Amino acid sequence: MSKPSLSRKLWSRLSAVFLSVFAAGALGVNAPAQAAATITVGGKNFTEQVLLAEITAELLQAKGFTVVKKDGMGSTVLRQAQENGQVDVYWEYTGTSLITYNKVNDKLDAQQTYARVKELDAQKGLVWLDPSKANDTYGIAMNRDVAQQLGIANLSDLAKVLKGGKELTFACNSEFYARPDGLRPLQKDYGFEFGPSQIQRMDSGLTYQALKDRQVDTALVFTTDGRVPAFNFVVLRDDRNFFPAYALTPVVRKATLDANPTLAGILNALSAKLDDATMARLNAEVDVQKKSLGDVSAAFLKSAGLL
């Protein structure tokens, strides 16, 4: 009796290999080797943060991640959630981490602030990726035409005009008026002083409208607020670097980065597209033009070449 050309055992092995190769070829790119990683994206409870959470979620979904979004959270609650592993990534401000979370009150420039929080937060398992050029800090704003008429481009120019006898009114919230790093030290650092009758204290949101309606000459604003470009304000340059740096930066849990090595590159590419003007424009599209978060996010990601 002649021997068969292939033993049953060898034939079984070859069949298994054949079936594996066939299955892989048939599934192709439509069936990844493993399930997509799930990333929880957090955000605070104001427009800029909710918008950034939406932009980040849309981008990561487009890159193949499964995303859970948790926005609308208080700052401290969100930070604790990340430290506890409940949030993987969110956009934080360098000054907030320095002063609020790490209790550092040293006067540092933007690069020093970033380096310090990167070092301190690394001890808590958090990684600060590349900072954006968006710096959402305090600013003193004026109507553009008035600033140009008076020759005021920075806070030193404002001090010069005030010390020269020009009376200008100023709107700010009660917190900035009273806080130890607010109005009084600002005036001391620049060598000017608004008189009591020149200062109008009001809720933060009302300062923009008061300036727009020319009820005051100058007002406290946040530099990436969408109403700054929408109302044609100019933010006076802080030429003595009084205000802390609040650079918008993606912060990720180290464990999440270790498990998803492509994540850093994706988020750094997004960070590179953000600056003060861009964030102010996007915020205005939501707050002033009343566009939906999804529409603003999708349009930005496409125009920025990220999708």
C-alpha positions, 0 to 999 in steps of 0.5 A: 500500500502506497504512502499518502503524499501528506500526513493527516497531521501535516495537512491539518497544520497547513489548513490552519495556516491557510485559513488564518491567512485567508481570514486576515486577507479578507478582513483587511483594514476593516478589522483591526488586530485589537479593539481601539483604545478608549480615551476619556477626554475631560473639560472644564465648565466654560466655553473654551474648555467645552470646545477644546474637549469637543475638538480633541474628542473628534480628532481622536475618534478620527484617528481610531480611538474610542472616546468618552467625553466628560466636560462641564467639570469644575477645575479642581474636580477635573484635576482630581479626576485625572489624578485618580485615573478617571480622566485621561487627557484634558487641556490645562493652563500652566498658571493654574497648575503652578499656582492653584494645584502646586501652590507655587507663587514665584514670579516666573516667565512662560518658559519657566512656568511650563518647566516647573509644572512639567516637573512637579506634575510628573511626580503625580503621573501626569505628562505635559505635552507641547504648550500651545501659543494660546495664553488665556490670562488676564488682560486690560482691553480698550476699544481699538479706536480709543487706544490708537487715538491715545497712542496706547499699545501696552500697559506702560503706555497706559501708565504714561497717559494716566500719569500725564493727567488723563482720566480713564475709567476701568471696569473689573470684577470684585475678585480682581479688585481685591485679590493680592495679585490683582489690581493693586500690585498691577498698579504698583508694578507699572507705577500708575493708579486709578482713582476710586471714582475711576473704577467700576466693579461688576461681574466679569461678563459685564465688563465686556459690554460696558467697554463695548458700550463705551461706559468705561475706557478700559476693562479687565478681560480674558485674552482668548475670550471670543468677545475681544475680537468680536467687539474689536477690542485691543488687549494692551500688551503686558510688557512687564510680564506682570500677569502669570502665563496661562498657556493652554497645554494638553496634559495626559496621564503617563499610564495612558501615554505608555499604553497609546504611544501615538497619542502624544504626536496627535495632541502635539499637532493639535496644540501647534495649531492653537494661538490667542487669535485662533482660540478667540475666533473659535470661542466667538463662533460659539458664544457670539455667532451661536454655532454648535460645538460640533460644527465649529470643531469639525470646521476647525479640524478640517481647515487646520489640516488635522483631518 
